[in-house]
Amino acid sequence: MPPSAAHGALRRAGSPFTGLGPVFMKELSDHLSSVRMSVLTLFVIAFGALPVAFALQDLRNVVISDPYLFLRIFTVAPERVGLSFIVALNFVIPLMAIGLGFDSVNSEFNRRTLSRVLSQPIYRDALLLGKFLGGLATLAVALVALWLIVLGSGLLLLGLPPRGVEVARGVGFLIVAIAYGGVWLAVSMFFSVIFRSTATSALCALGLWLFFLILWPMIASAITLGFAPTQITSIDQYTSLQELGLALQRLSPGTLFSEAVVGLLNPETRTLSFVLPIQMRGAIPEAPLPLDQSLLLIWPQVTGLIASMIVVFAAAYVVFQREEVRA
Amino acid sequence: MAENVIEARGLLKLYGSQRAVDAIDLDIQRGEIFGLLGPNGAGKTTTILMMLGLSEISGGTVNVLGFNPVREPLEVKRRVGYLPDAVGFYDHLTARENLAYTARLLAIPRSQSGRRIMEALESVTLADVADKRVATFSRGMRQRLGIAEIVMKQAEVAILDEPTSGLDPHATFELLEMIRGLKRSGVAVLLSSHLLDRVQSVCDRVALFNKGKIALMGTVVQLANQVLGAGHPILVEATGTDVAAALRGIEGVQNVAAEGDAWRVTADRDVRAAAAQRIVSAGGSLTRLADLQPSLEEVYTRYFQEARHAA
């Protein structure tokens, strides 16, 4: 048979999702019963509970009536901590996602279980996707638990129930948070496919996270400054420069997450892009947007997060397909 | 009945310009134990991985139980059990849980899986540690658990990559017994190894790999005849007479060589009876008479010596 004919016949038979269910269930149960998960949960609760506890104390002293008082639990930065719940989550979610994903593929390799599992009737597609979904489900379980704890303590300490629209915004926040976790889970799994050593892959994932957290804002503003003309002569020049800076910032998933969350949990947010004061003329300050308008506002950020999750996962998938299974 | 379960024709694997597996032809028959032998890096594992569809094929064809591992890897992997070199299991799970995961991947119905797992564990004498974590298992126990996985799978073909490497003699003996057990239950076994004396005792046929090519293939006796030359060596230990002269007088003897206190006789047939008679009638006392089976080790060493000289 000529080689071209052999390659023409390269269509695989059978569903790529054969065996996805068992892999997913195993990953989920492994994560949920692992010591690492307990440590991460403790970590998340400690990080999440502190701002919420102080925020609740502050909010109990608020006298003016606020229709979105409940959402303030998430967004208010208490004076004594200086860290709001959502800012804390912006730290904790990537850390947790990296903690769940950094050794997902290379540990199978190092334990020499990979070739044994792949010799069962299962494609690599199902293995990788099952691992990703298992990690994502674990993350979702932890975030939902945390969210319910915040909601419950808010009910108890504020003594007032959240309105329907507040709950809806809260659920939206939860979905955005899970998508954000998914991005970092995909990133850490990508490194776990590339590097055989778990330490290297953890280090690379954490390094990338720190890069986006600390260095990227500085680099973005430096680039923006580099593009700035020596003298700004028109308002167009000024706005385009601001927009460039913003666009660069938004390459960081953390920026997308915080923008989307602010848009959801602060109903007063009218825009996430750069606006001139003149463009705000006629707007009623402090007037909240309806939910659908807020959703419209954050839609690009949410799709950005989900798209980057898919892109990074696809990259991991491509590398994994080409990898040799032998040790 | 010579029904082939695995057929490879011109199987080729290229890493860059290097030919890791160089156009080999191989047939494995139903119910036999076939040994792939050769030094490390000769292409044994690569051949195995291509048969399972776990490594891409650069050229040629493989057919496993009527399926093409390139296009229908799931069908192949459903019917073929694979025990990788130094197999790993999930250390935090018990033996039973590890097999239960495999059973779910194989989509074995829940109503059957419990029974099949226990039967498989019993067949490799791991039933009493079924609920112990694999982390506490020795290397030999892990290999046996790997065999149990193949038993549970009810595979038609078992492919074992270096199953005895790193095992102590007792564990090796037990494992080889289990491999024979697989054969008894009708499973075709393909095993690769560089440990020759152990392989010799279980294999029906062997293939000798060298630099990606199959250098020799056949039964151990056939290989010995091919490499060491025809002839039937025996070992004689006797005193009280001119042993060498007595032995040389036997019909069919080609060569008599002193080997310590004993004599090594090469003849074109089994001359043990004649040798005994000759020495006793010459007034000597026979203290030892042994049939020297051709050893695979010898074949292997000689072959590679010759291959080096030829190069």
Interface residues (C-beta under 8 A of the other chain):
Chain A: M1 P3 A6 A9 L10 R11 R12 A13 G14 T18 G19 G21 P22 V23 M25 K26 D30 S34 R111 R112 T113 S115 R116 V117 L118 S119 Q120 P121 I122 Y123 E324 V325 R326 A327
Chain B: T45 T46 L49 L52 L54 S55 I57 G59 T61 N68 V70 R71 E72 P73 L74 E75 K77 R78 V80 G81 Y82 L83 P84 D85 A86 V87 G88 F89 Y90 D91 H92 Y101 T102 R104 L105 L106 A107 G146 E149
